Amino acid sequence: MSPQYSEWLRRAVPTESTWRTKLSELRRIEALYGDVDALYDNDELQSLIDTLTYGADDERRNEPNPSRLEISGNLRNNLASYKSAVQKYARFRQDIEVEAARPALTAQPLIDAAVEAEQTFTLERDLQTALRRSIAQLEPGLRVVDGGNEYSVPSGRIDILAADEDGTRVVIELKAVRAPRDAVAQTLAYMGDIQQEEMGAVRGILVAPDFDPRAVSAARVVPTLRLMTYSFNFSFAAQD
């Protein structure tokens, strides 16, 4: 586990208690499955996430625990919590990779301002700020309902929580780099949290510049989840 993760996680979760729990869960995962960085380098933690996946159908069929974890209490809820801890580490690694690209831009003296601005814009925080200002460009009738801040749910923080013209909640997850299959699972987890909270219908939109083919395949069977790519244009005006 990277020494940087603890501080990143502290900013990513809503409470000190959640921070301690997620760190503890990830340490237990490492004790049983090995170094999470090595596992991420292998397949972005997807095999481990699949191992920790235990759905409602599995629970109804009383399927056995698919993991190496010894679980006391509700198997489905406990595995979902460990899965969330692993998904958060995957997102941390993705954020680190994006940040690592930033110094490379300034190291190229010949790069022009437009290209540098375009590269910087791809950072998730900038994308989120821009999208919040013009949410209807994503879908006509959308409005932001999270008060201007990332919305906290048990699975993590939703980049943007919106509502459509019919009042249905819309979970919007943003990726500054190519979205892996895990991004679909992450968005669905957020949707499940909102569905339970609102006791009603919920939709999801995953926004990224590109998608791993496995992400596209996974999303294909979820009619309430849309994958959308983004691009942007510069506009110029003469100054008097």
N, C-alpha and C positions, 0 to 999 in steps of 0.2 A: 504494500500500500504506500502510495506516495506521501511523503511528509507534508506536502502542500494540501492534501485532501481535507485534513481536519478544519483548517481555516475556511476553505471553500465551502464545506458542508455547513459550517456555522452560519454563513451568509445565505445558504440555499434553503434552510429549513426554518420554520416559524418559531420554535421554542428551544430552550436549552435541553429540555427533556428529550425531544425528538433527536437533537444532535447527538446526545449520549447514546440513545437507543440505536441509531443507525450506525454509529461507529462500532458499537459492541457487536451488532449483527454482522457487519462486514468482517470484523476480526474473527468471529466464529466461522464464517464462510472460508476465510483464508486458512484457518486451522484444519479444515476438512478437505478443501479442494486445492490448496496451494496459492501461490502469489497471484493476486488479482491483476497485476500489471502484465504478467506473462500470459494470463488467460485472455486479457483484452487484446494483447498483440496477436494472439492466435486467431480470434474470431469476434473481437469486440464484445466479448462476454456473452455472446448469443447462446452458446451451448449451455452455459451455466444458467442463464435466464430460462431456457426451455426446461431444464431440470427442475427448476423451482416453480414451474407453472402448474397449477392445480385448480381447475375450474369448477363451476357449479355441477356440471355433468359428472365429473370425477367424484365429487362429494356425494351426489345422489347414488352413484354406483358403489360407493364405499371403497373406492380404489385405494390401494396402499400408498404410503408415503413414497414419492418418487425420488426423494433426496437422501443424502447421508445425515441430515440433521435429525436429532432426536427431538420430537415435538410433543409437548404436553398441552392439552387444550385443543381448541379448534384447529384442525390441520390446515384447512383452506386459508383462514385468516392469517395464521402464523407464517405459512409459506409466502403469502402475498406480501407480508411485511419484509421478509428476507429478500424477496425478489425486488421490492422497491429499493432496498439498500444497494443491491447490485446495479440496478438501473441508474441510480444516482451516481455511482462510481463511473459507469460508462459515460454519463453526461459530463462528469468532471474531466475525464480524459479527452472528450471531444472539445471541451472548452479550452483545455491546455493546448491542444493542437492548433486551434484557431488563433490563440494568443501568440503562439510560437511563430506564426506567419507574419505578425506585425513588424518585428525588427527587420525581417528580410526585405520589407518594402523600403524602409529608410536607408538600407545598405546599398541601394541601387541609385547612384547619383543622377542617372539619366532618365529615371522614371518621371513622367510628367504629372502635374497636379491632378488631372482628370482621372488617370489610372489609379493613382494613390487614393483618391477620394472614393473611387468605386470599390477598391479592395477593402478600405476601412469600413465602408457602408455595409459590407457583408457580415460584420460582427452582429451577433444576435441582438445586443442591446440597441444598436442603431436601427436595425430592422424593426424591432418592436416599437421604438419611438416613432418611426416614420409611419408604421401601420396604424398606430393608435390615432394619429392625426388625420388619417384618411381611411378609416375602417370600411366605409361603404365601397371602396374600390375593390375590396376582396369579395364582397357580395352586397348588392343593393339591399338596403333596409337594415343592415347590421348596425348595432350600436353597442358600445363598450359598457359593461355593467359591473366592472370590478373596482370602480372608484379611482382608476388610474394606476393601480399597483397590481403586481402579480398576485393571483388569488391562491391562498394556501388550502390544500386538501390533504388527506392522509397520505396520498402517494407522492406529494411534492408540491411544487408551485406551478400553477398554470400561467403561461406567458400572457395570454389575454383571454378573459372570459367575456363573451358577448351574448347578445340575444338577437334573434332574427325578427322579421316582421310579425310572425305569429307568437312571439314571446318565448319560443324554444331556446334554451340555453345552448350556446355554441362554444366549445372548447377549441382554442386556437393555439397550436404549438408551432414554434418557429425554429428552424435550423439554418445556421449560416453556411454550413457545408453540406455535402451530399448526405441525405438522410438514410441511415441504416434501417434494417428491419426492426431493430429495437425501438426506433422512434415511433413506429406504429403501436407497439405494445405500450409504450409510455403514454401516448395519447389516449388509448383505450382505457388505461388505468384511471386517468384523469376523468374521462367521460363516465366511468363507473362510479367514481366518487361523487360527481355532480348529480348523476341520476339518483343515487341514494339520498343525497342531501335535499334535492328538489322534489323527489318522488314523482318525477315526470320525465317526458322525453328529453333527450339530449343528442346533439350532433357534434361532430368534430371536423376540424380542418387542419391538416398538417401542411405547413408551408416550408419549402426548401428550394434551393437552386437546382437540385437534381435528386433523384431517388435511386437507391440500390434496387435492382430488379426484385430482390426478395421482399423489400418493403412494398413494392407495387403489388406483388402476388398476395401478400398478407392483407393488404387493404381491399383487395378486390372482393373479398367475401363479406365485407362490412359495409352495407349500403348507407349507413349513417356517417361514414367517414370519407372525406374528400382529400385527395392529394393535389396541391397546387404549387406550381413553380412561380418564381417571381423574377422580374427584371425592372430596370428603371432607366429613365432618360434624364440627361442634363438639359436645362433650358438656359438661354442666354439673353441678356437685355443690355442695350447700350446705356451707359451712364452719361448724363449731360454734364 
